[in-house]
Amino acid sequence: MLRYHFGRGGRHASTTYQAGSIQVPVQRVHGMADTRVDPEQAIRMKLVMEVLGNELDWIPLKHVGHGGWVEAVEAQLQGARAS
């Protein structure tokens, strides 16, 4: 099912256009230095989810591109545990 929606690219690849059908809480992690998927898509998704009243945990990561966000999140968690 996901391949059907997101495998076609373009408008269908953006989760923003799927927001109305999402029925569960969502956690969105996005690297703000991403050159493959424009961070604007993540920002629009956040706004649409808020307007629809859907739960969204938004985690923007500065200086992180399309890959490497797992390491960035783990580093943030390590820092939080140390404090």
PDB file of N, CA, C and O in Angstrom:
ATOM      1  N   MET A   1       0.815  -1.197   0.000  1.00  0.00           N
ATOM      2  CA  MET A   1       0.000   0.000   0.000  1.00  0.00           C
ATOM      3  C   MET A   1       0.861   1.265   0.000  1.00  0.00           C
ATOM      4  O   MET A   1       0.594   2.189  -0.768  1.00  0.00           O
ATOM      5  N   LEU A   2       1.892   1.318   0.852  1.00  0.00           N
ATOM      6  CA  LEU A   2       2.746   2.498   0.870  1.00  0.00           C
ATOM      7  C   LEU A   2       3.453   2.694  -0.461  1.00  0.00           C
ATOM      8  O   LEU A   2       3.609   3.822  -0.928  1.00  0.00           O
ATOM      9  N   ARG A   3       3.881   1.593  -1.071  1.00  0.00           N
ATOM     10  CA  ARG A   3       4.549   1.694  -2.367  1.00  0.00           C
ATOM     11  C   ARG A   3       3.597   2.297  -3.398  1.00  0.00           C
ATOM     12  O   ARG A   3       4.015   3.076  -4.254  1.00  0.00           O
ATOM     13  N   TYR A   4       2.322   1.934  -3.313  1.00  0.00           N
ATOM     14  CA  TYR A   4       1.337   2.480  -4.245  1.00  0.00           C
ATOM     15  C   TYR A   4       1.245   3.996  -4.092  1.00  0.00           C
ATOM     16  O   TYR A   4       1.264   4.724  -5.085  1.00  0.00           O
ATOM     17  N   HIS A   5       1.146   4.468  -2.859  1.00  0.00           N
ATOM     18  CA  HIS A   5       1.001   5.900  -2.630  1.00  0.00           C
ATOM     19  C   HIS A   5       2.293   6.667  -2.882  1.00  0.00           C
ATOM     20  O   HIS A   5       2.284   7.714  -3.529  1.00  0.00           O
ATOM     21  N   PHE A   6       3.405   6.143  -2.370  1.00  0.00           N
ATOM     22  CA  PHE A   6       4.637   6.907  -2.382  1.00  0.00           C
ATOM     23  C   PHE A   6       5.587   6.520  -3.509  1.00  0.00           C
ATOM     24  O   PHE A   6       6.540   7.250  -3.780  1.00  0.00           O
ATOM     25  N   GLY A   7       5.355   5.408  -4.162  1.00  0.00           N
ATOM     26  CA  GLY A   7       6.241   4.956  -5.221  1.00  0.00           C
ATOM     27  C   GLY A   7       6.081   5.690  -6.533  1.00  0.00           C
ATOM     28  O   GLY A   7       6.915   5.550  -7.428  1.00  0.00           O
ATOM     29  N   ARG A   8       5.014   6.479  -6.664  1.00  0.00           N
ATOM     30  CA  ARG A   8       4.759   7.183  -7.919  1.00  0.00           C
ATOM     31  C   ARG A   8       5.454   8.528  -8.000  1.00  0.00           C
ATOM     32  O   ARG A   8       5.555   9.103  -9.084  1.00  0.00           O
ATOM     33  N   GLY A   9       5.933   9.041  -6.881  1.00  0.00           N
ATOM     34  CA  GLY A   9       6.627  10.322  -6.889  1.00  0.00           C
ATOM     35  C   GLY A   9       5.675  11.496  -6.990  1.00  0.00           C
ATOM     36  O   GLY A   9       4.455  11.328  -6.985  1.00  0.00           O
ATOM     37  N   GLY A  10       6.247  12.683  -7.082  1.00  0.00           N
ATOM     38  CA  GLY A  10       5.456  13.897  -7.224  1.00  0.00           C
ATOM     39  C   GLY A  10       4.515  14.122  -6.068  1.00  0.00           C
ATOM     40  O   GLY A  10       4.837  13.819  -4.919  1.00  0.00           O
ATOM     41  N   ARG A  11       3.351  14.654  -6.377  1.00  0.00           N
ATOM     42  CA  ARG A  11       2.349  14.981  -5.365  1.00  0.00           C
ATOM     43  C   ARG A  11       1.991  13.766  -4.510  1.00  0.00           C
ATOM     44  O   ARG A  11       1.788  13.899  -3.303  1.00  0.00           O
ATOM     45  N   HIS A  12       1.912  12.597  -5.120  1.00  0.00           N
ATOM     46  CA  HIS A  12       1.529  11.386  -4.393  1.00  0.00           C
ATOM     47  C   HIS A  12       2.589  10.964  -3.384  1.00  0.00           C
ATOM     48  O   HIS A  12       2.285  10.233  -2.442  1.00  0.00           O
ATOM     49  N   ALA A  13       3.832  11.414  -3.567  1.00  0.00           N
ATOM     50  CA  ALA A  13       4.909  11.043  -2.652  1.00  0.00           C
ATOM     51  C   ALA A  13       4.874  11.867  -1.380  1.00  0.00           C
ATOM     52  O   ALA A  13       5.461  11.461  -0.377  1.00  0.00           O
ATOM     53  N   SER A  14       4.219  12.990  -1.388  1.00  0.00           N
ATOM     54  CA  SER A  14       4.195  13.866  -0.222  1.00  0.00           C
ATOM     55  C   SER A  14       3.165  13.382   0.793  1.00  0.00           C
ATOM     56  O   SER A  14       1.993  13.191   0.466  1.00  0.00           O
ATOM     57  N   THR A  15       3.621  13.188   2.033  1.00  0.00           N
ATOM     58  CA  THR A  15       2.702  12.764   3.089  1.00  0.00           C
ATOM     59  C   THR A  15       1.664  13.836   3.407  1.00  0.00           C
ATOM     60  O   THR A  15       0.628  13.537   4.003  1.00  0.00           O
ATOM     61  N   THR A  16       1.929  15.067   3.020  1.00  0.00           N
ATOM     62  CA  THR A  16       0.973  16.150   3.255  1.00  0.00           C
ATOM     63  C   THR A  16      -0.379  15.817   2.639  1.00  0.00           C
ATOM     64  O   THR A  16      -1.419  16.111   3.229  1.00  0.00           O
ATOM     65  N   TYR A  17      -0.373  15.211   1.468  1.00  0.00           N
ATOM     66  CA  TYR A  17      -1.614  14.873   0.778  1.00  0.00           C
ATOM     67  C   TYR A  17      -2.301  13.648   1.369  1.00  0.00           C
ATOM     68  O   TYR A  17      -3.434  13.334   1.004  1.00  0.00           O
ATOM     69  N   GLN A  18      -1.619  12.949   2.286  1.00  0.00           N
ATOM     70  CA  GLN A  18      -2.192  11.773   2.941  1.00  0.00           C
ATOM     71  C   GLN A  18      -2.683  12.112   4.350  1.00  0.00           C
ATOM     72  O   GLN A  18      -3.299  11.267   4.999  1.00  0.00           O
ATOM     73  N   ALA A  19      -2.426  13.315   4.830  1.00  0.00           N
ATOM     74  CA  ALA A  19      -2.690  13.691   6.228  1.00  0.00           C
ATOM     75  C   ALA A  19      -4.140  13.457   6.651  1.00  0.00           C
ATOM     76  O   ALA A  19      -4.393  13.051   7.785  1.00  0.00           O
ATOM     77  N   GLY A  20      -5.073  13.703   5.771  1.00  0.00           N
ATOM     78  CA  GLY A  20      -6.482  13.539   6.118  1.00  0.00           C
ATOM     79  C   GLY A  20      -6.881  12.108   6.411  1.00  0.00           C
ATOM     80  O   GLY A  20      -7.874  11.874   7.101  1.00  0.00           O
ATOM     81  N   SER A  21      -6.129  11.147   5.902  1.00  0.00           N
ATOM     82  CA  SER A  21      -6.471   9.743   6.126  1.00  0.00           C
ATOM     83  C   SER A  21      -5.685   9.115   7.276  1.00  0.00           C
ATOM     84  O   SER A  21      -5.888   7.942   7.588  1.00  0.00           O
ATOM     85  N   ILE A  22      -4.797   9.872   7.908  1.00  0.00           N
ATOM     86  CA  ILE A  22      -3.991   9.340   9.011  1.00  0.00           C
ATOM     87  C   ILE A  22      -4.829   9.312  10.280  1.00  0.00           C
ATOM     88  O   ILE A  22      -5.386  10.331  10.687  1.00  0.00           O
ATOM     89  N   GLN A  23      -4.917   8.145  10.901  1.00  0.00           N
ATOM     90  CA  GLN A  23      -5.763   7.960  12.081  1.00  0.00           C
ATOM     91  C   GLN A  23      -4.976   7.624  13.342  1.00  0.00           C
ATOM     92  O   GLN A  23      -5.571   7.282  14.364  1.00  0.00           O
ATOM     93  N   VAL A  24      -3.654   7.716  13.287  1.00  0.00           N
ATOM     94  CA  VAL A  24      -2.805   7.377  14.433  1.00  0.00           C
ATOM     95  C   VAL A  24      -1.836   8.530  14.695  1.00  0.00           C
ATOM     96  O   VAL A  24      -1.580   9.334  13.798  1.00  0.00           O
ATOM     97  N   PRO A  25      -1.293   8.622  15.916  1.00  0.00           N
ATOM     98  CA  PRO A  25      -0.275   9.640  16.177  1.00  0.00           C
ATOM     99  C   PRO A  25       0.937   9.424  15.279  1.00  0.00           C
ATOM    100  O   PRO A  25       1.289   8.286  14.970  1.00  0.00           O
ATOM    101  N   VAL A  26       1.577  10.516  14.859  1.00  0.00           N
ATOM    102  CA  VAL A  26       2.714  10.449  13.939  1.00  0.00           C
ATOM    103  C   VAL A  26       3.921  11.142  14.568  1.00  0.00           C
ATOM    104  O   VAL A  26       3.794  12.191  15.198  1.00  0.00           O
ATOM    105  N   GLN A  27       5.083  10.538  14.385  1.00  0.00           N
ATOM    106  CA  GLN A  27       6.329  11.213  14.743  1.00  0.00           C
ATOM    107  C   GLN A  27       7.064  11.503  13.448  1.00  0.00           C
ATOM    108  O   GLN A  27       7.359  10.590  12.676  1.00  0.00           O
ATOM    109  N   ARG A  28       7.360  12.781  13.207  1.00  0.00           N
ATOM    110  CA  ARG A  28       8.014  13.201  11.971  1.00  0.00           C
ATOM    111  C   ARG A  28       9.378  13.760  12.306  1.00  0.00           C
ATOM    112  O   ARG A  28       9.491  14.778  12.990  1.00  0.00           O
ATOM    113  N   VAL A  29      10.421  13.089  11.821  1.00  0.00           N
ATOM    114  CA  VAL A  29      11.795  13.543  11.981  1.00  0.00           C
ATOM    115  C   VAL A  29      12.263  14.004  10.610  1.00  0.00           C
ATOM    116  O   VAL A  29      12.159  13.261   9.634  1.00  0.00           O
ATOM    117  N   HIS A  30      12.776  15.224  10.531  1.00  0.00           N
ATOM    118  CA  HIS A  30      13.218  15.719   9.225  1.00  0.00           C
ATOM    119  C   HIS A  30      14.487  16.538   9.374  1.00  0.00           C
ATOM    120  O   HIS A  30      14.567  17.436  10.213  1.00  0.00           O
ATOM    121  N   GLY A  31      15.475  16.221   8.554  1.00  0.00           N
ATOM    122  CA  GLY A  31      16.706  17.001   8.511  1.00  0.00           C
ATOM    123  C   GLY A  31      16.459  18.294   7.762  1.00  0.00           C
ATOM    124  O   GLY A  31      16.015  18.274   6.615  1.00  0.00           O
ATOM    125  N   MET A  32      16.743  19.412   8.398  1.00  0.00           N
ATOM    126  CA  MET A  32      16.460  20.703   7.795  1.00  0.00           C
ATOM    127  C   MET A  32      17.473  21.070   6.704  1.00  0.00           C
ATOM    128  O   MET A  32      17.293  22.061   5.997  1.00  0.00           O
ATOM    129  N   ALA A  33      18.536  20.271   6.569  1.00  0.00           N
ATOM    130  CA  ALA A  33      19.508  20.474   5.490  1.00  0.00           C
ATOM    131  C   ALA A  33      19.303  19.439   4.378  1.00  0.00           C
ATOM    132  O   ALA A  33      20.189  19.233   3.549  1.00  0.00           O
ATOM    133  N   ASP A  34      18.152  18.801   4.363  1.00  0.00           N
ATOM    134  CA  ASP A  34      17.837  17.767   3.373  1.00  0.00           C
ATOM    135  C   ASP A  34      17.743  18.404   1.987  1.00  0.00           C
ATOM    136  O   ASP A  34      17.004  19.368   1.787  1.00  0.00           O
ATOM    137  N   THR A  35      18.498  17.855   1.033  1.00  0.00           N
ATOM    138  CA  THR A  35      18.440  18.358  -0.343  1.00  0.00           C
ATOM    139  C   THR A  35      17.638  17.424  -1.248  1.00  0.00           C
ATOM    140  O   THR A  35      17.393  17.748  -2.410  1.00  0.00           O
ATOM    141  N   ARG A  36      17.231  16.275  -0.728  1.00  0.00           N
ATOM    142  CA  ARG A  36      16.425  15.335  -1.513  1.00  0.00           C
ATOM    143  C   ARG A  36      14.931  15.589  -1.310  1.00  0.00           C
ATOM    144  O   ARG A  36      14.170  15.663  -2.275  1.00  0.00           O
ATOM    145  N   VAL A  37      14.525  15.719  -0.065  1.00  0.00           N
ATOM    146  CA  VAL A  37      13.133  16.031   0.257  1.00  0.00           C
ATOM    147  C   VAL A  37      13.139  17.399   0.933  1.00  0.00           C
ATOM    148  O   VAL A  37      13.659  17.556   2.038  1.00  0.00           O
ATOM    149  N   ASP A  38      12.561  18.372   0.261  1.00  0.00           N
ATOM    150  CA  ASP A  38      12.557  19.746   0.753  1.00  0.00           C
ATOM    151  C   ASP A  38      11.948  19.810   2.155  1.00  0.00           C
ATOM    152  O   ASP A  38      10.840  19.313   2.360  1.00  0.00           O
ATOM    153  N   PRO A  39      12.646  20.410   3.124  1.00  0.00           N
ATOM    154  CA  PRO A  39      12.090  20.548   4.467  1.00  0.00           C
ATOM    155  C   PRO A  39      10.722  21.236   4.485  1.00  0.00           C
ATOM    156  O   PRO A  39       9.948  21.049   5.424  1.00  0.00           O
ATOM    157  N   GLU A  40      10.426  22.018   3.468  1.00  0.00           N
ATOM    158  CA  GLU A  40       9.119  22.671   3.371  1.00  0.00           C
ATOM    159  C   GLU A  40       7.987  21.641   3.377  1.00  0.00           C
ATOM    160  O   GLU A  40       6.900  21.928   3.878  1.00  0.00           O
ATOM    161  N   GLN A  41       8.228  20.444   2.826  1.00  0.00           N
ATOM    162  CA  GLN A  41       7.204  19.400   2.845  1.00  0.00           C
ATOM    163  C   GLN A  41       6.881  18.983   4.275  1.00  0.00           C
ATOM    164  O   GLN A  41       5.717  18.786   4.624  1.00  0.00           O
ATOM    165  N   ALA A  42       7.915  18.852   5.099  1.00  0.00           N
ATOM    166  CA  ALA A  42       7.698  18.473   6.502  1.00  0.00           C
ATOM    167  C   ALA A  42       6.965  19.578   7.251  1.00  0.00           C
ATOM    168  O   ALA A  42       6.098  19.300   8.078  1.00  0.00           O
ATOM    169  N   ILE A  43       7.309  20.820   6.965  1.00  0.00           N
ATOM    170  CA  ILE A  43       6.655  21.953   7.615  1.00  0.00           C
ATOM    171  C   ILE A  43       5.177  22.009   7.230  1.00  0.00           C
ATOM    172  O   ILE A  43       4.316  22.237   8.081  1.00  0.00           O
ATOM    173  N   ARG A  44       4.886  21.799   5.936  1.00  0.00           N
ATOM    174  CA  ARG A  44       3.484  21.778   5.487  1.00  0.00           C
ATOM    175  C   ARG A  44       2.713  20.647   6.156  1.00  0.00           C
ATOM    176  O   ARG A  44       1.567  20.826   6.568  1.00  0.00           O
ATOM    177  N   MET A  45       3.354  19.467   6.262  1.00  0.00           N
ATOM    178  CA  MET A  45       2.717  18.318   6.910  1.00  0.00           C
ATOM    179  C   MET A  45       2.360  18.671   8.356  1.00  0.00           C
ATOM    180  O   MET A  45       1.262  18.361   8.817  1.00  0.00           O
ATOM    181  N   LYS A  46       3.277  19.312   9.064  1.00  0.00           N
ATOM    182  CA  LYS A  46       3.029  19.720  10.449  1.00  0.00           C
ATOM    183  C   LYS A  46       1.818  20.647  10.530  1.00  0.00           C
ATOM    184  O   LYS A  46       0.950  20.463  11.384  1.00  0.00           O
ATOM    185  N   LEU A  47       1.758  21.625   9.659  1.00  0.00           N
ATOM    186  CA  LEU A  47       0.650  22.578   9.674  1.00  0.00           C
ATOM    187  C   LEU A  47      -0.686  21.912   9.349  1.00  0.00           C
ATOM    188  O   LEU A  47      -1.698  22.193   9.991  1.00  0.00           O
ATOM    189  N   VAL A  48      -0.682  21.029   8.352  1.00  0.00           N
ATOM    190  CA  VAL A  48      -1.913  20.327   7.973  1.00  0.00           C
ATOM    191  C   VAL A  48      -2.392  19.444   9.119  1.00  0.00           C
ATOM    192  O   VAL A  48      -3.585  19.412   9.422  1.00  0.00           O
ATOM    193  N   MET A  49      -1.474  18.731   9.756  1.00  0.00           N
ATOM    194  CA  MET A  49      -1.848  17.859  10.875  1.00  0.00           C
ATOM    195  C   MET A  49      -2.449  18.688  12.012  1.00  0.00           C
ATOM    196  O   MET A  49      -3.434  18.276  12.625  1.00  0.00           O
ATOM    197  N   GLU A  50      -1.861  19.856  12.295  1.00  0.00           N
ATOM    198  CA  GLU A  50      -2.393  20.727  13.349  1.00  0.00           C
ATOM    199  C   GLU A  50      -3.799  21.204  13.009  1.00  0.00           C
ATOM    200  O   GLU A  50      -4.686  21.187  13.863  1.00  0.00           O
ATOM    201  N   VAL A  51      -4.007  21.627  11.771  1.00  0.00           N
ATOM    202  CA  VAL A  51      -5.329  22.108  11.344  1.00  0.00           C
ATOM    203  C   VAL A  51      -6.366  20.998  11.464  1.00  0.00           C
ATOM    204  O   VAL A  51      -7.504  21.252  11.860  1.00  0.00           O
ATOM    205  N   LEU A  52      -5.980  19.766  11.125  1.00  0.00           N
ATOM    206  CA  LEU A  52      -6.903  18.632  11.189  1.00  0.00           C
ATOM    207  C   LEU A  52      -7.094  18.109  12.609  1.00  0.00           C
ATOM    208  O   LEU A  52      -7.969  17.280  12.859  1.00  0.00           O
ATOM    209  N   GLY A  53      -6.269  18.597  13.541  1.00  0.00           N
ATOM    210  CA  GLY A  53      -6.366  18.124  14.920  1.00  0.00           C
ATOM    211  C   GLY A  53      -5.723  16.772  15.144  1.00  0.00           C
ATOM    212  O   GLY A  53      -5.992  16.116  16.150  1.00  0.00           O
ATOM    213  N   ASN A  54      -4.869  16.344  14.212  1.00  0.00           N
ATOM    214  CA  ASN A  54      -4.170  15.067  14.353  1.00  0.00           C
ATOM    215  C   ASN A  54      -2.897  15.249  15.167  1.00  0.00           C
ATOM    216  O   ASN A  54      -2.254  16.297  15.102  1.00  0.00           O
ATOM    217  N   GLU A  55      -2.540  14.236  15.926  1.00  0.00           N
ATOM    218  CA  GLU A  55      -1.359  14.304  16.788  1.00  0.00           C
ATOM    219  C   GLU A  55      -0.081  14.107  15.974  1.00  0.00           C
ATOM    220  O   GLU A  55       0.056  13.131  15.236  1.00  0.00           O
ATOM    221  N   LEU A  56       0.856  15.054  16.121  1.00  0.00           N
ATOM    222  CA  LEU A  56       2.127  14.976  15.408  1.00  0.00           C
ATOM    223  C   LEU A  56       3.251  15.399  16.341  1.00  0.00           C
ATOM    224  O   LEU A  56       3.245  16.505  16.882  1.00  0.00           O
ATOM    225  N   ASP A  57       4.212  14.504  16.522  1.00  0.00           N
ATOM    226  CA  ASP A  57       5.428  14.821  17.262  1.00  0.00           C
ATOM    227  C   ASP A  57       6.458  15.243  16.224  1.00  0.00           C
ATOM    228  O   ASP A  57       6.948  14.402  15.470  1.00  0.00           O
ATOM    229  N   TRP A  58       6.796  16.520  16.170  1.00  0.00           N
ATOM    230  CA  TRP A  58       7.635  17.116  15.125  1.00  0.00           C
ATOM    231  C   TRP A  58       9.055  17.272  15.648  1.00  0.00           C
ATOM    232  O   TRP A  58       9.271  17.939  16.660  1.00  0.00           O
ATOM    233  N   ILE A  59      10.022  16.667  14.973  1.00  0.00           N
ATOM    234  CA  ILE A  59      11.426  16.753  15.375  1.00  0.00           C
ATOM    235  C   ILE A  59      12.259  17.246  14.191  1.00  0.00           C
ATOM    236  O   ILE A  59      12.737  16.440  13.392  1.00  0.00           O
ATOM    237  N   PRO A  60      12.438  18.584  14.071  1.00  0.00           N
ATOM    238  CA  PRO A  60      13.316  19.101  13.016  1.00  0.00           C
ATOM    239  C   PRO A  60      14.763  19.034  13.490  1.00  0.00           C
ATOM    240  O   PRO A  60      15.060  19.396  14.628  1.00  0.00           O
ATOM    241  N   LEU A  61      15.661  18.575  12.630  1.00  0.00           N
ATOM    242  CA  LEU A  61      17.076  18.444  12.988  1.00  0.00           C
ATOM    243  C   LEU A  61      17.913  19.398  12.149  1.00  0.00           C
ATOM    244  O   LEU A  61      18.021  19.235  10.934  1.00  0.00           O
ATOM    245  N   LYS A  62      18.506  20.397  12.804  1.00  0.00           N
ATOM    246  CA  LYS A  62      19.378  21.343  12.110  1.00  0.00           C
ATOM    247  C   LYS A  62      20.621  20.629  11.605  1.00  0.00           C
ATOM    248  O   LYS A  62      21.099  19.684  12.232  1.00  0.00           O
ATOM    249  N   HIS A  63      21.133  21.074  10.492  1.00  0.00           N
ATOM    250  CA  HIS A  63      22.401  20.589   9.926  1.00  0.00           C
ATOM    251  C   HIS A  63      22.399  19.098   9.600  1.00  0.00           C
ATOM    252  O   HIS A  63      23.467  18.492   9.504  1.00  0.00           O
ATOM    253  N   VAL A  64      21.227  18.497   9.429  1.00  0.00           N
ATOM    254  CA  VAL A  64      21.124  17.079   9.076  1.00  0.00           C
ATOM    255  C   VAL A  64      20.451  16.994   7.722  1.00  0.00           C
ATOM    256  O   VAL A  64      19.438  17.650   7.478  1.00  0.00           O
ATOM    257  N   GLY A  65      21.025  16.176   6.834  1.00  0.00           N
ATOM    258  CA  GLY A  65      20.477  16.015   5.501  1.00  0.00           C
ATOM    259  C   GLY A  65      19.497  14.861   5.421  1.00  0.00           C
ATOM    260  O   GLY A  65      18.828  14.536   6.401  1.00  0.00           O
ATOM    261  N   HIS A  66      19.413  14.243   4.250  1.00  0.00           N
ATOM    262  CA  HIS A  66      18.456  13.159   4.016  1.00  0.00           C
ATOM    263  C   HIS A  66      18.824  11.906   4.797  1.00  0.00           C
ATOM    264  O   HIS A  66      17.944  11.182   5.262  1.00  0.00           O
ATOM    265  N   GLY A  67      20.093  11.654   4.939  1.00  0.00           N
ATOM    266  CA  GLY A  67      20.561  10.515   5.735  1.00  0.00           C
ATOM    267  C   GLY A  67      21.219  11.024   6.994  1.00  0.00           C
ATOM    268  O   GLY A  67      21.491  12.218   7.116  1.00  0.00           O
ATOM    269  N   GLY A  68      21.473  10.148   7.917  1.00  0.00           N
ATOM    270  CA  GLY A  68      22.189  10.526   9.125  1.00  0.00           C
ATOM    271  C   GLY A  68      21.315  10.987  10.260  1.00  0.00           C
ATOM    272  O   GLY A  68      21.831  11.330  11.324  1.00  0.00           O
ATOM    273  N   TRP A  69      20.005  11.009  10.075  1.00  0.00           N
ATOM    274  CA  TRP A  69      19.146  11.497  11.152  1.00  0.00           C
ATOM    275  C   TRP A  69      19.068  10.540  12.316  1.00  0.00           C
ATOM    276  O   TRP A  69      18.843  10.967  13.448  1.00  0.00           O
ATOM    277  N   VAL A  70      19.250   9.255  12.068  1.00  0.00           N
ATOM    278  CA  VAL A  70      19.219   8.286  13.170  1.00  0.00           C
ATOM    279  C   VAL A  70      20.331   8.614  14.156  1.00  0.00           C
ATOM    280  O   VAL A  70      20.113   8.638  15.367  1.00  0.00           O
ATOM    281  N   GLU A  71      21.523   8.865  13.628  1.00  0.00           N
ATOM    282  CA  GLU A  71      22.655   9.207  14.478  1.00  0.00           C
ATOM    283  C   GLU A  71      22.413  10.515  15.222  1.00  0.00           C
ATOM    284  O   GLU A  71      22.784  10.645  16.388  1.00  0.00           O
ATOM    285  N   ALA A  72      21.794  11.483  14.554  1.00  0.00           N
ATOM    286  CA  ALA A  72      21.510  12.770  15.181  1.00  0.00           C
ATOM    287  C   ALA A  72      20.521  12.619  16.336  1.00  0.00           C
ATOM    288  O   ALA A  72      20.689  13.240  17.386  1.00  0.00           O
ATOM    289  N   VAL A  73      19.491  11.796  16.141  1.00  0.00           N
ATOM    290  CA  VAL A  73      18.508  11.573  17.201  1.00  0.00           C
ATOM    291  C   VAL A  73      19.161  10.839  18.366  1.00  0.00           C
ATOM    292  O   VAL A  73      18.921  11.181  19.524  1.00  0.00           O
ATOM    293  N   GLU A  74      19.985   9.831  18.071  1.00  0.00           N
ATOM    294  CA  GLU A  74      20.663   9.107  19.144  1.00  0.00           C
ATOM    295  C   GLU A  74      21.573  10.046  19.940  1.00  0.00           C
ATOM    296  O   GLU A  74      21.644   9.938  21.164  1.00  0.00           O
ATOM    297  N   ALA A  75      22.263  10.959  19.269  1.00  0.00           N
ATOM    298  CA  ALA A  75      23.139  11.923  19.952  1.00  0.00           C
ATOM    299  C   ALA A  75      22.310  12.844  20.850  1.00  0.00           C
ATOM    300  O   ALA A  75      22.729  13.168  21.962  1.00  0.00           O
ATOM    301  N   GLN A  76      21.124  13.269  20.367  1.00  0.00           N
ATOM    302  CA  GLN A  76      20.253  14.114  21.181  1.00  0.00           C
ATOM    303  C   GLN A  76      19.790  13.355  22.427  1.00  0.00           C
ATOM    304  O   GLN A  76      19.760  13.911  23.525  1.00  0.00           O
ATOM    305  N   LEU A  77      19.433  12.089  22.249  1.00  0.00           N
ATOM    306  CA  LEU A  77      18.983  11.298  23.386  1.00  0.00           C
ATOM    307  C   LEU A  77      20.089  11.098  24.408  1.00  0.00           C
ATOM    308  O   LEU A  77      19.846  11.154  25.613  1.00  0.00           O
ATOM    309  N   GLN A  78      21.313  10.863  23.924  1.00  0.00           N
ATOM    310  CA  GLN A  78      22.452  10.712  24.824  1.00  0.00           C
ATOM    311  C   GLN A  78      22.678  11.991  25.626  1.00  0.00           C
ATOM    312  O   GLN A  78      22.947  11.935  26.826  1.00  0.00           O
ATOM    313  N   GLY A  79      22.569  13.140  24.965  1.00  0.00           N
ATOM    314  CA  GLY A  79      22.725  14.427  25.645  1.00  0.00           C
ATOM    315  C   GLY A  79      21.645  14.647  26.689  1.00  0.00           C
ATOM    316  O   GLY A  79      21.921  15.174  27.767  1.00  0.00           O
ATOM    317  N   ALA A  80      20.419  14.251  26.380  1.00  0.00           N
ATOM    318  CA  ALA A  80      19.304  14.409  27.318  1.00  0.00           C
ATOM    319  C   ALA A  80      19.495  13.515  28.534  1.00  0.00           C
ATOM    320  O   ALA A  80      19.185  13.912  29.657  1.00  0.00           O
ATOM    321  N   ARG A  81      20.006  12.305  28.312  1.00  0.00           N
ATOM    322  CA  ARG A  81      20.246  11.387  29.429  1.00  0.00           C
ATOM    323  C   ARG A  81      21.361  11.884  30.341  1.00  0.00           C
ATOM    324  O   ARG A  81      21.330  11.648  31.549  1.00  0.00           O
ATOM    325  N   ALA A  82      22.346  12.573  29.766  1.00  0.00           N
ATOM    326  CA  ALA A  82      23.488  13.068  30.536  1.00  0.00           C
ATOM    327  C   ALA A  82      23.117  14.259  31.411  1.00  0.00           C
ATOM    328  O   ALA A  82      23.784  14.526  32.411  1.00  0.00           O
ATOM    329  N   SER A  83      22.043  14.986  31.039  1.00  0.00           N
ATOM    330  CA  SER A  83      21.675  16.177  31.828  1.00  0.00           C
ATOM    331  C   SER A  83      20.857  15.850  33.034  1.00  0.00           C
ATOM    332  O   SER A  83      20.478  16.748  33.786  1.00  0.00           O
TER     333      SER A  83
END
